[in-house]
C-alpha cells in the first residue's frame, strides 16, 4: 500500500533477474534519492555458482547508488545460520537454526 504521494515520487523501477527489484524515489530533500532494493537470496542448499551470481548482482546494484542518497536493502537474504550472534546482538537475534 502506497501513500497518495508515492506514485508521483517514483523515478524508476528496475528488475534485475528473478530475485532483485529496485525502485528509486524522489525525497522531500532536494538532491536526495531513496533507492529501495528488494532481494531474495538463494539458500545454502543452492549451487555455489548460483549463490555467487546472486550476491554479485546484489553487490553491483547497491554499489551504483551515490553515497549522498539513501539506499534501503530489504528482503530474504538467507544469510543467518546458527544461533551465535556474538558481536551483533543489536542487529541479529538468536533465532537461527543450530546445525
Phi and psi restraints in degrees (range 20) as a CNS / XPLOR table:
assign (resid 1 and name C) (resid 2 and name N)
       (resid 2 and name CA) (resid 2 and name C) 1.0 -110.1 20.0 2
assign (resid 2 and name N) (resid 2 and name CA)
       (resid 2 and name C) (resid 3 and name N) 1.0 152.3 20.0 2
assign (resid 2 and name C) (resid 3 and name N)
       (resid 3 and name CA) (resid 3 and name C) 1.0 -70.6 20.0 2
assign (resid 3 and name N) (resid 3 and name CA)
       (resid 3 and name C) (resid 4 and name N) 1.0 170.3 20.0 2
assign (resid 3 and name C) (resid 4 and name N)
       (resid 4 and name CA) (resid 4 and name C) 1.0 -65.2 20.0 2
assign (resid 4 and name N) (resid 4 and name CA)
       (resid 4 and name C) (resid 5 and name N) 1.0 -29.1 20.0 2
assign (resid 4 and name C) (resid 5 and name N)
       (resid 5 and name CA) (resid 5 and name C) 1.0 -78.9 20.0 2
assign (resid 5 and name N) (resid 5 and name CA)
       (resid 5 and name C) (resid 6 and name N) 1.0 -25.8 20.0 2
assign (resid 5 and name C) (resid 6 and name N)
       (resid 6 and name CA) (resid 6 and name C) 1.0 -58.4 20.0 2
assign (resid 6 and name N) (resid 6 and name CA)
       (resid 6 and name C) (resid 7 and name N) 1.0 -46.3 20.0 2
assign (resid 6 and name C) (resid 7 and name N)
       (resid 7 and name CA) (resid 7 and name C) 1.0 -59.9 20.0 2
assign (resid 7 and name N) (resid 7 and name CA)
       (resid 7 and name C) (resid 8 and name N) 1.0 -33.0 20.0 2
assign (resid 7 and name C) (resid 8 and name N)
       (resid 8 and name CA) (resid 8 and name C) 1.0 -73.9 20.0 2
assign (resid 8 and name N) (resid 8 and name CA)
       (resid 8 and name C) (resid 9 and name N) 1.0 -23.8 20.0 2
assign (resid 8 and name C) (resid 9 and name N)
       (resid 9 and name CA) (resid 9 and name C) 1.0 -86.7 20.0 2
assign (resid 9 and name N) (resid 9 and name CA)
       (resid 9 and name C) (resid 10 and name N) 1.0 -14.5 20.0 2
assign (resid 9 and name C) (resid 10 and name N)
       (resid 10 and name CA) (resid 10 and name C) 1.0 -65.3 20.0 2
assign (resid 10 and name N) (resid 10 and name CA)
       (resid 10 and name C) (resid 11 and name N) 1.0 121.8 20.0 2
assign (resid 10 and name C) (resid 11 and name N)
       (resid 11 and name CA) (resid 11 and name C) 1.0 -88.3 20.0 2
assign (resid 11 and name N) (resid 11 and name CA)
       (resid 11 and name C) (resid 12 and name N) 1.0 -50.7 20.0 2
assign (resid 11 and name C) (resid 12 and name N)
       (resid 12 and name CA) (resid 12 and name C) 1.0 -163.4 20.0 2
assign (resid 12 and name N) (resid 12 and name CA)
       (resid 12 and name C) (resid 13 and name N) 1.0 164.6 20.0 2
assign (resid 12 and name C) (resid 13 and name N)
       (resid 13 and name CA) (resid 13 and name C) 1.0 -138.7 20.0 2
assign (resid 13 and name N) (resid 13 and name CA)
       (resid 13 and name C) (resid 14 and name N) 1.0 150.2 20.0 2
assign (resid 13 and name C) (resid 14 and name N)
       (resid 14 and name CA) (resid 14 and name C) 1.0 -139.8 20.0 2
assign (resid 14 and name N) (resid 14 and name CA)
       (resid 14 and name C) (resid 15 and name N) 1.0 142.9 20.0 2
assign (resid 14 and name C) (resid 15 and name N)
       (resid 15 and name CA) (resid 15 and name C) 1.0 -105.1 20.0 2
assign (resid 15 and name N) (resid 15 and name CA)
       (resid 15 and name C) (resid 16 and name N) 1.0 132.3 20.0 2
assign (resid 15 and name C) (resid 16 and name N)
       (resid 16 and name CA) (resid 16 and name C) 1.0 -120.4 20.0 2
assign (resid 16 and name N) (resid 16 and name CA)
       (resid 16 and name C) (resid 17 and name N) 1.0 87.9 20.0 2
assign (resid 16 and name C) (resid 17 and name N)
       (resid 17 and name CA) (resid 17 and name C) 1.0 75.0 20.0 2
assign (resid 17 and name N) (resid 17 and name CA)
       (resid 17 and name C) (resid 18 and name N) 1.0 -166.7 20.0 2
assign (resid 17 and name C) (resid 18 and name N)
       (resid 18 and name CA) (resid 18 and name C) 1.0 -89.7 20.0 2
assign (resid 18 and name N) (resid 18 and name CA)
       (resid 18 and name C) (resid 19 and name N) 1.0 -0.5 20.0 2
assign (resid 18 and name C) (resid 19 and name N)
       (resid 19 and name CA) (resid 19 and name C) 1.0 -120.0 20.0 2
assign (resid 19 and name N) (resid 19 and name CA)
       (resid 19 and name C) (resid 20 and name N) 1.0 -4.5 20.0 2
assign (resid 19 and name C) (resid 20 and name N)
       (resid 20 and name CA) (resid 20 and name C) 1.0 -135.2 20.0 2
assign (resid 20 and name N) (resid 20 and name CA)
       (resid 20 and name C) (resid 21 and name N) 1.0 133.1 20.0 2
assign (resid 20 and name C) (resid 21 and name N)
       (resid 21 and name CA) (resid 21 and name C) 1.0 -134.0 20.0 2
assign (resid 21 and name N) (resid 21 and name CA)
       (resid 21 and name C) (resid 22 and name N) 1.0 142.3 20.0 2
assign (resid 21 and name C) (resid 22 and name N)
       (resid 22 and name CA) (resid 22 and name C) 1.0 -129.2 20.0 2
assign (resid 22 and name N) (resid 22 and name CA)
       (resid 22 and name C) (resid 23 and name N) 1.0 137.4 20.0 2
assign (resid 22 and name C) (resid 23 and name N)
       (resid 23 and name CA) (resid 23 and name C) 1.0 -126.7 20.0 2
assign (resid 23 and name N) (resid 23 and name CA)
       (resid 23 and name C) (resid 24 and name N) 1.0 135.1 20.0 2
assign (resid 23 and name C) (resid 24 and name N)
       (resid 24 and name CA) (resid 24 and name C) 1.0 -111.3 20.0 2
assign (resid 24 and name N) (resid 24 and name CA)
       (resid 24 and name C) (resid 25 and name N) 1.0 135.2 20.0 2
assign (resid 24 and name C) (resid 25 and name N)
       (resid 25 and name CA) (resid 25 and name C) 1.0 -127.3 20.0 2
assign (resid 25 and name N) (resid 25 and name CA)
       (resid 25 and name C) (resid 26 and name N) 1.0 144.6 20.0 2
assign (resid 25 and name C) (resid 26 and name N)
       (resid 26 and name CA) (resid 26 and name C) 1.0 -73.5 20.0 2
assign (resid 26 and name N) (resid 26 and name CA)
       (resid 26 and name C) (resid 27 and name N) 1.0 146.3 20.0 2
assign (resid 26 and name C) (resid 27 and name N)
       (resid 27 and name CA) (resid 27 and name C) 1.0 -108.9 20.0 2
assign (resid 27 and name N) (resid 27 and name CA)
       (resid 27 and name C) (resid 28 and name N) 1.0 175.8 20.0 2
assign (resid 27 and name C) (resid 28 and name N)
       (resid 28 and name CA) (resid 28 and name C) 1.0 -74.2 20.0 2
assign (resid 28 and name N) (resid 28 and name CA)
       (resid 28 and name C) (resid 29 and name N) 1.0 -12.5 20.0 2
assign (resid 28 and name C) (resid 29 and name N)
       (resid 29 and name CA) (resid 29 and name C) 1.0 -95.7 20.0 2
assign (resid 29 and name N) (resid 29 and name CA)
       (resid 29 and name C) (resid 30 and name N) 1.0 119.3 20.0 2
assign (resid 29 and name C) (resid 30 and name N)
       (resid 30 and name CA) (resid 30 and name C) 1.0 -58.5 20.0 2
assign (resid 30 and name N) (resid 30 and name CA)
       (resid 30 and name C) (resid 31 and name N) 1.0 134.1 20.0 2
assign (resid 30 and name C) (resid 31 and name N)
       (resid 31 and name CA) (resid 31 and name C) 1.0 85.1 20.0 2
assign (resid 31 and name N) (resid 31 and name CA)
       (resid 31 and name C) (resid 32 and name N) 1.0 -3.0 20.0 2
assign (resid 31 and name C) (resid 32 and name N)
       (resid 32 and name CA) (resid 32 and name C) 1.0 -108.5 20.0 2
assign (resid 32 and name N) (resid 32 and name CA)
       (resid 32 and name C) (resid 33 and name N) 1.0 123.7 20.0 2
assign (resid 32 and name C) (resid 33 and name N)
       (resid 33 and name CA) (resid 33 and name C) 1.0 -109.5 20.0 2
assign (resid 33 and name N) (resid 33 and name CA)
       (resid 33 and name C) (resid 34 and name N) 1.0 140.2 20.0 2
assign (resid 33 and name C) (resid 34 and name N)
       (resid 34 and name CA) (resid 34 and name C) 1.0 -103.4 20.0 2
assign (resid 34 and name N) (resid 34 and name CA)
       (resid 34 and name C) (resid 35 and name N) 1.0 125.5 20.0 2
assign (resid 34 and name C) (resid 35 and name N)
       (resid 35 and name CA) (resid 35 and name C) 1.0 -111.5 20.0 2
assign (resid 35 and name N) (resid 35 and name CA)
       (resid 35 and name C) (resid 36 and name N) 1.0 118.5 20.0 2
assign (resid 35 and name C) (resid 36 and name N)
       (resid 36 and name CA) (resid 36 and name C) 1.0 -103.8 20.0 2
assign (resid 36 and name N) (resid 36 and name CA)
       (resid 36 and name C) (resid 37 and name N) 1.0 120.3 20.0 2
assign (resid 36 and name C) (resid 37 and name N)
       (resid 37 and name CA) (resid 37 and name C) 1.0 -115.2 20.0 2
assign (resid 37 and name N) (resid 37 and name CA)
       (resid 37 and name C) (resid 38 and name N) 1.0 121.5 20.0 2
assign (resid 37 and name C) (resid 38 and name N)
       (resid 38 and name CA) (resid 38 and name C) 1.0 -106.8 20.0 2
assign (resid 38 and name N) (resid 38 and name CA)
       (resid 38 and name C) (resid 39 and name N) 1.0 126.8 20.0 2
assign (resid 38 and name C) (resid 39 and name N)
       (resid 39 and name CA) (resid 39 and name C) 1.0 -134.3 20.0 2
assign (resid 39 and name N) (resid 39 and name CA)
       (resid 39 and name C) (resid 40 and name N) 1.0 146.0 20.0 2
assign (resid 39 and name C) (resid 40 and name N)
       (resid 40 and name CA) (resid 40 and name C) 1.0 -123.0 20.0 2
assign (resid 40 and name N) (resid 40 and name CA)
       (resid 40 and name C) (resid 41 and name N) 1.0 113.8 20.0 2
assign (resid 40 and name C) (resid 41 and name N)
       (resid 41 and name CA) (resid 41 and name C) 1.0 -91.5 20.0 2
assign (resid 41 and name N) (resid 41 and name CA)
       (resid 41 and name C) (resid 42 and name N) 1.0 154.5 20.0 2
assign (resid 41 and name C) (resid 42 and name N)
       (resid 42 and name CA) (resid 42 and name C) 1.0 -66.2 20.0 2
assign (resid 42 and name N) (resid 42 and name CA)
       (resid 42 and name C) (resid 43 and name N) 1.0 151.0 20.0 2
assign (resid 42 and name C) (resid 43 and name N)
       (resid 43 and name CA) (resid 43 and name C) 1.0 -82.2 20.0 2
assign (resid 43 and name N) (resid 43 and name CA)
       (resid 43 and name C) (resid 44 and name N) 1.0 170.3 20.0 2
assign (resid 43 and name C) (resid 44 and name N)
       (resid 44 and name CA) (resid 44 and name C) 1.0 -62.4 20.0 2
assign (resid 44 and name N) (resid 44 and name CA)
       (resid 44 and name C) (resid 45 and name N) 1.0 -22.0 20.0 2
assign (resid 44 and name C) (resid 45 and name N)
       (resid 45 and name CA) (resid 45 and name C) 1.0 -74.2 20.0 2
assign (resid 45 and name N) (resid 45 and name CA)
       (resid 45 and name C) (resid 46 and name N) 1.0 -16.2 20.0 2
assign (resid 45 and name C) (resid 46 and name N)
       (resid 46 and name CA) (resid 46 and name C) 1.0 -72.2 20.0 2
assign (resid 46 and name N) (resid 46 and name CA)
       (resid 46 and name C) (resid 47 and name N) 1.0 161.2 20.0 2
assign (resid 46 and name C) (resid 47 and name N)
       (resid 47 and name CA) (resid 47 and name C) 1.0 -68.6 20.0 2
assign (resid 47 and name N) (resid 47 and name CA)
       (resid 47 and name C) (resid 48 and name N) 1.0 145.0 20.0 2
assign (resid 47 and name C) (resid 48 and name N)
       (resid 48 and name CA) (resid 48 and name C) 1.0 -58.8 20.0 2
assign (resid 48 and name N) (resid 48 and name CA)
       (resid 48 and name C) (resid 49 and name N) 1.0 -36.7 20.0 2
assign (resid 48 and name C) (resid 49 and name N)
       (resid 49 and name CA) (resid 49 and name C) 1.0 -62.7 20.0 2
assign (resid 49 and name N) (resid 49 and name CA)
       (resid 49 and name C) (resid 50 and name N) 1.0 -43.5 20.0 2
assign (resid 49 and name C) (resid 50 and name N)
       (resid 50 and name CA) (resid 50 and name C) 1.0 -64.2 20.0 2
assign (resid 50 and name N) (resid 50 and name CA)
       (resid 50 and name C) (resid 51 and name N) 1.0 -42.2 20.0 2
assign (resid 50 and name C) (resid 51 and name N)
       (resid 51 and name CA) (resid 51 and name C) 1.0 -62.6 20.0 2
assign (resid 51 and name N) (resid 51 and name CA)
       (resid 51 and name C) (resid 52 and name N) 1.0 -45.7 20.0 2
assign (resid 51 and name C) (resid 52 and name N)
       (resid 52 and name CA) (resid 52 and name C) 1.0 -60.6 20.0 2
assign (resid 52 and name N) (resid 52 and name CA)
       (resid 52 and name C) (resid 53 and name N) 1.0 -44.5 20.0 2
assign (resid 52 and name C) (resid 53 and name N)
       (resid 53 and name CA) (resid 53 and name C) 1.0 -62.8 20.0 2
assign (resid 53 and name N) (resid 53 and name CA)
       (resid 53 and name C) (resid 54 and name N) 1.0 -40.4 20.0 2
assign (resid 53 and name C) (resid 54 and name N)
       (resid 54 and name CA) (resid 54 and name C) 1.0 -62.4 20.0 2
assign (resid 54 and name N) (resid 54 and name CA)
       (resid 54 and name C) (resid 55 and name N) 1.0 -47.8 20.0 2
assign (resid 54 and name C) (resid 55 and name N)
       (resid 55 and name CA) (resid 55 and name C) 1.0 -71.3 20.0 2
assign (resid 55 and name N) (resid 55 and name CA)
       (resid 55 and name C) (resid 56 and name N) 1.0 -32.2 20.0 2
assign (resid 55 and name C) (resid 56 and name N)
       (resid 56 and name CA) (resid 56 and name C) 1.0 -64.9 20.0 2
assign (resid 56 and name N) (resid 56 and name CA)
       (resid 56 and name C) (resid 57 and name N) 1.0 -41.7 20.0 2
assign (resid 56 and name C) (resid 57 and name N)
       (resid 57 and name CA) (resid 57 and name C) 1.0 -63.9 20.0 2
assign (resid 57 and name N) (resid 57 and name CA)
       (resid 57 and name C) (resid 58 and name N) 1.0 -41.2 20.0 2
assign (resid 57 and name C) (resid 58 and name N)
       (resid 58 and name CA) (resid 58 and name C) 1.0 -65.0 20.0 2
assign (resid 58 and name N) (resid 58 and name CA)
       (resid 58 and name C) (resid 59 and name N) 1.0 -45.6 20.0 2
assign (resid 58 and name C) (resid 59 and name N)
       (resid 59 and name CA) (resid 59 and name C) 1.0 -60.4 20.0 2
assign (resid 59 and name N) (resid 59 and name CA)
       (resid 59 and name C) (resid 60 and name N) 1.0 -43.1 20.0 2
assign (resid 59 and name C) (resid 60 and name N)
       (resid 60 and name CA) (resid 60 and name C) 1.0 -60.9 20.0 2
assign (resid 60 and name N) (resid 60 and name CA)
       (resid 60 and name C) (resid 61 and name N) 1.0 -40.8 20.0 2
assign (resid 60 and name C) (resid 61 and name N)
       (resid 61 and name CA) (resid 61 and name C) 1.0 -70.5 20.0 2
assign (resid 61 and name N) (resid 61 and name CA)
       (resid 61 and name C) (resid 62 and name N) 1.0 -39.3 20.0 2
assign (resid 61 and name C) (resid 62 and name N)
       (resid 62 and name CA) (resid 62 and name C) 1.0 -73.6 20.0 2
assign (resid 62 and name N) (resid 62 and name CA)
       (resid 62 and name C) (resid 63 and name N) 1.0 -29.6 20.0 2
assign (resid 62 and name C) (resid 63 and name N)
       (resid 63 and name CA) (resid 63 and name C) 1.0 -73.3 20.0 2
assign (resid 63 and name N) (resid 63 and name CA)
       (resid 63 and name C) (resid 64 and name N) 1.0 -19.1 20.0 2
assign (resid 63 and name C) (resid 64 and name N)
       (resid 64 and name CA) (resid 64 and name C) 1.0 -71.3 20.0 2
assign (resid 64 and name N) (resid 64 and name CA)
       (resid 64 and name C) (resid 65 and name N) 1.0 -20.6 20.0 2
assign (resid 64 and name C) (resid 65 and name N)
       (resid 65 and name CA) (resid 65 and name C) 1.0 -88.0 20.0 2
assign (resid 65 and name N) (resid 65 and name CA)
       (resid 65 and name C) (resid 66 and name N) 1.0 139.0 20.0 2
assign (resid 65 and name C) (resid 66 and name N)
       (resid 66 and name CA) (resid 66 and name C) 1.0 -64.5 20.0 2
assign (resid 66 and name N) (resid 66 and name CA)
       (resid 66 and name C) (resid 67 and name N) 1.0 146.7 20.0 2
assign (resid 66 and name C) (resid 67 and name N)
       (resid 67 and name CA) (resid 67 and name C) 1.0 -64.3 20.0 2
assign (resid 67 and name N) (resid 67 and name CA)
       (resid 67 and name C) (resid 68 and name N) 1.0 -22.7 20.0 2
assign (resid 67 and name C) (resid 68 and name N)
       (resid 68 and name CA) (resid 68 and name C) 1.0 -71.9 20.0 2
assign (resid 68 and name N) (resid 68 and name CA)
       (resid 68 and name C) (resid 69 and name N) 1.0 -22.8 20.0 2
assign (resid 68 and name C) (resid 69 and name N)
       (resid 69 and name CA) (resid 69 and name C) 1.0 -83.3 20.0 2
assign (resid 69 and name N) (resid 69 and name CA)
       (resid 69 and name C) (resid 70 and name N) 1.0 -178.6 20.0 2
assign (resid 69 and name C) (resid 70 and name N)
       (resid 70 and name CA) (resid 70 and name C) 1.0 -115.6 20.0 2
assign (resid 70 and name N) (resid 70 and name CA)
       (resid 70 and name C) (resid 71 and name N) 1.0 124.0 20.0 2
assign (resid 70 and name C) (resid 71 and name N)
       (resid 71 and name CA) (resid 71 and name C) 1.0 -117.2 20.0 2
assign (resid 71 and name N) (resid 71 and name CA)
       (resid 71 and name C) (resid 72 and name N) 1.0 125.6 20.0 2
assign (resid 71 and name C) (resid 72 and name N)
       (resid 72 and name CA) (resid 72 and name C) 1.0 -112.3 20.0 2
assign (resid 72 and name N) (resid 72 and name CA)
       (resid 72 and name C) (resid 73 and name N) 1.0 119.8 20.0 2
assign (resid 72 and name C) (resid 73 and name N)
       (resid 73 and name CA) (resid 73 and name C) 1.0 -105.1 20.0 2
assign (resid 73 and name N) (resid 73 and name CA)
       (resid 73 and name C) (resid 74 and name N) 1.0 124.4 20.0 2
assign (resid 73 and name C) (resid 74 and name N)
       (resid 74 and name CA) (resid 74 and name C) 1.0 -140.3 20.0 2
assign (resid 74 and name N) (resid 74 and name CA)
       (resid 74 and name C) (resid 75 and name N) 1.0 162.0 20.0 2
assign (resid 74 and name C) (resid 75 and name N)
       (resid 75 and name CA) (resid 75 and name C) 1.0 138.3 20.0 2
assign (resid 75 and name N) (resid 75 and name CA)
       (resid 75 and name C) (resid 76 and name N) 1.0 -168.1 20.0 2
assign (resid 75 and name C) (resid 76 and name N)
       (resid 76 and name CA) (resid 76 and name C) 1.0 -103.1 20.0 2
assign (resid 76 and name N) (resid 76 and name CA)
       (resid 76 and name C) (resid 77 and name N) 1.0 96.4 20.0 2
assign (resid 76 and name C) (resid 77 and name N)
       (resid 77 and name CA) (resid 77 and name C) 1.0 -91.8 20.0 2
assign (resid 77 and name N) (resid 77 and name CA)
       (resid 77 and name C) (resid 78 and name N) 1.0 -5.4 20.0 2
assign (resid 77 and name C) (resid 78 and name N)
       (resid 78 and name CA) (resid 78 and name C) 1.0 49.0 20.0 2
assign (resid 78 and name N) (resid 78 and name CA)
       (resid 78 and name C) (resid 79 and name N) 1.0 38.9 20.0 2
assign (resid 78 and name C) (resid 79 and name N)
       (resid 79 and name CA) (resid 79 and name C) 1.0 -101.4 20.0 2
assign (resid 79 and name N) (resid 79 and name CA)
       (resid 79 and name C) (resid 80 and name N) 1.0 -7.0 20.0 2
assign (resid 79 and name C) (resid 80 and name N)
       (resid 80 and name CA) (resid 80 and name C) 1.0 -102.6 20.0 2
assign (resid 80 and name N) (resid 80 and name CA)
       (resid 80 and name C) (resid 81 and name N) 1.0 119.5 20.0 2
assign (resid 80 and name C) (resid 81 and name N)
       (resid 81 and name CA) (resid 81 and name C) 1.0 -129.8 20.0 2
assign (resid 81 and name N) (resid 81 and name CA)
       (resid 81 and name C) (resid 82 and name N) 1.0 124.6 20.0 2
assign (resid 81 and name C) (resid 82 and name N)
       (resid 82 and name CA) (resid 82 and name C) 1.0 97.0 20.0 2
assign (resid 82 and name N) (resid 82 and name CA)
       (resid 82 and name C) (resid 83 and name N) 1.0 175.6 20.0 2
assign (resid 82 and name C) (resid 83 and name N)
       (resid 83 and name CA) (resid 83 and name C) 1.0 -112.1 20.0 2
assign (resid 83 and name N) (resid 83 and name CA)
       (resid 83 and name C) (resid 84 and name N) 1.0 4.5 20.0 2
assign (resid 83 and name C) (resid 84 and name N)
       (resid 84 and name CA) (resid 84 and name C) 1.0 -81.1 20.0 2
assign (resid 84 and name N) (resid 84 and name CA)
       (resid 84 and name C) (resid 85 and name N) 1.0 109.8 20.0 2
assign (resid 84 and name C) (resid 85 and name N)
       (resid 85 and name CA) (resid 85 and name C) 1.0 -115.9 20.0 2
assign (resid 85 and name N) (resid 85 and name CA)
       (resid 85 and name C) (resid 86 and name N) 1.0 24.8 20.0 2
assign (resid 85 and name C) (resid 86 and name N)
       (resid 86 and name CA) (resid 86 and name C) 1.0 -55.3 20.0 2
assign (resid 86 and name N) (resid 86 and name CA)
       (resid 86 and name C) (resid 87 and name N) 1.0 126.0 20.0 2
assign (resid 86 and name C) (resid 87 and name N)
       (resid 87 and name CA) (resid 87 and name C) 1.0 88.3 20.0 2
assign (resid 87 and name N) (resid 87 and name CA)
       (resid 87 and name C) (resid 88 and name N) 1.0 -11.1 20.0 2
assign (resid 87 and name C) (resid 88 and name N)
       (resid 88 and name CA) (resid 88 and name C) 1.0 -126.3 20.0 2
assign (resid 88 and name N) (resid 88 and name CA)
       (resid 88 and name C) (resid 89 and name N) 1.0 24.0 20.0 2
assign (resid 88 and name C) (resid 89 and name N)
       (resid 89 and name CA) (resid 89 and name C) 1.0 -57.5 20.0 2
assign (resid 89 and name N) (resid 89 and name CA)
       (resid 89 and name C) (resid 90 and name N) 1.0 -31.3 20.0 2
assign (resid 89 and name C) (resid 90 and name N)
       (resid 90 and name CA) (resid 90 and name C) 1.0 -75.8 20.0 2
assign (resid 90 and name N) (resid 90 and name CA)
       (resid 90 and name C) (resid 91 and name N) 1.0 -17.2 20.0 2
assign (resid 90 and name C) (resid 91 and name N)
       (resid 91 and name CA) (resid 91 and name C) 1.0 -124.5 20.0 2
assign (resid 91 and name N) (resid 91 and name CA)
       (resid 91 and name C) (resid 92 and name N) 1.0 -16.6 20.0 2
assign (resid 91 and name C) (resid 92 and name N)
       (resid 92 and name CA) (resid 92 and name C) 1.0 -126.1 20.0 2
assign (resid 92 and name N) (resid 92 and name CA)
       (resid 92 and name C) (resid 93 and name N) 1.0 128.3 20.0 2
assign (resid 92 and name C) (resid 93 and name N)
       (resid 93 and name CA) (resid 93 and name C) 1.0 -79.1 20.0 2
assign (resid 93 and name N) (resid 93 and name CA)
       (resid 93 and name C) (resid 94 and name N) 1.0 178.0 20.0 2
assign (resid 93 and name C) (resid 94 and name N)
       (resid 94 and name CA) (resid 94 and name C) 1.0 -103.8 20.0 2
assign (resid 94 and name N) (resid 94 and name CA)
       (resid 94 and name C) (resid 95 and name N) 1.0 47.8 20.0 2
assign (resid 94 and name C) (resid 95 and name N)
       (resid 95 and name CA) (resid 95 and name C) 1.0 -113.6 20.0 2
assign (resid 95 and name N) (resid 95 and name CA)
       (resid 95 and name C) (resid 96 and name N) 1.0 14.6 20.0 2
assign (resid 95 and name C) (resid 96 and name N)
       (resid 96 and name CA) (resid 96 and name C) 1.0 -75.3 20.0 2
assign (resid 96 and name N) (resid 96 and name CA)
       (resid 96 and name C) (resid 97 and name N) 1.0 170.2 20.0 2
assign (resid 96 and name C) (resid 97 and name N)
       (resid 97 and name CA) (resid 97 and name C) 1.0 -92.7 20.0 2
assign (resid 97 and name N) (resid 97 and name CA)
       (resid 97 and name C) (resid 98 and name N) 1.0 130.4 20.0 2
assign (resid 97 and name C) (resid 98 and name N)
       (resid 98 and name CA) (resid 98 and name C) 1.0 -82.6 20.0 2
assign (resid 98 and name N) (resid 98 and name CA)
       (resid 98 and name C) (resid 99 and name N) 1.0 126.4 20.0 2
